Amino acid sequence: MGNADRIIRVLLAAVFAFLYFSGTVTGTLGLILVILGGVFVLTSLVSFCPLYTLVGLNTCPRKQ
């Protein structure tokens, strides 16, 4: 996972958390966003997304 991908995931997680904790998005949709944000942060911290391996996507620049 590339740095740009990691930054985008953390920013999205922050937006999801803000929307939920500010009361803008509530209920089931709010919980789904918080869980998804948690997954985004976790995958950013470990620099690995299992879904990327299933679809064959790689956002990490190749080392030469």
N, C-alpha and C positions, 0 to 999 in steps of 0.2 A: 504494500500500500504506500503510495507516494505522500509526500508532505502536504500537497494541496488537498488531497482527499481527506487526510486526517484533520486538517484545519476546518474544512467544510463540515465534516461530521460533528466536530466539537461545537462549532457555531450553531448548527441545526439543533443539537441537543440543548444548548443554552436557550434558544428561541422556544423550543418545546417546553422546557421547564418554566420559562417566564410566562408563557401562555397559560399553563396549568396553574401555577401558584398565584398568578394575578387574578384568576377566576374568569379569564376570557373564554377558555375552553374547559368544560366540566364534564362530569359523567364518564361514560365508557370511552368516548373519544379522547378525553383528557388523559385517562389512565393508559390508553394505548400509546398516546404520544409520549408520555413519561417513560414507559417501558422501552419504546423505540429509541428515545434519547439515551437511555441507559445502555442499550446495545451499541449505539453509535459511539459513546464514550469508551466502552469496553473494547470494541474493535479498534478504536484509535490508539488506545494505550498499548495494545499488544501488536499493532501494525499488521493485523491479519483479519481478513473477512472470509469466512467459509463459503459464503454465497459466490464470491468472486471465483473460487476454484471450480464451482459447479458450472458456471457460465463461461469460464476461460478468460476472464478479464484480469488485466494486470495494470495497475496505475503507477507502479514503481519504476523509475527510470533504470535502464540497464547499466550495470557497472562494467567498465571496460578494463 
